[in-house]
Amino acid sequence: MLGETIATLRKKQGLSQQELADRLHVVRQTISKWEKNLSVPDADALVRLADALDVTVPQLLGETITEEAQPSDIAAALSRINEQLAVQNRRRSRIWKVVAWVLGILLLVNVLNIASAAFFYSVQQDTFVEQTAATYEVVENEELSVE
């Protein structure tokens, strides 16, 4: 995809993300987002990016667009890439939602386990106290009857 192409060409030029960002007058995080396929450059940035990396826009896009390509052809290629990124982001979002639900359920199960263990421990303690008191009464009654 576009992100891998940008990263490969940037490294081939021996540029850091910061150096490329400085050439394009953007922040380093923008380059990082492009390389991670979290966003795509707009048309102006795409042209500047291609110039900075010494390639043509079609080469940068990895599309089979002729050199005589119209701006609408480039826009269509960007639109396809943007749609692919949107699909990836939706997929990631769904995965994170499932992970959040699973973790939430595990947390709830653990809280319930702790609560039930505490309840049974307190019931066990009450039973122990009652048994001890009953034993003490029996022993006390036996001592009284022996005297």
Secondary structure as GFF3:
##gff-version 3
##sequence-region A 1 147
A	DSSP	alpha_helix	2	12	.	.	.	ID=ss1
A	DSSP	alpha_helix	17	24	.	.	.	ID=ss2
A	DSSP	alpha_helix	28	35	.	.	.	ID=ss3
A	DSSP	alpha_helix	43	52	.	.	.	ID=ss4
A	DSSP	alpha_helix	57	61	.	.	.	ID=ss5
A	DSSP	alpha_helix	71	146	.	.	.	ID=ss6
###
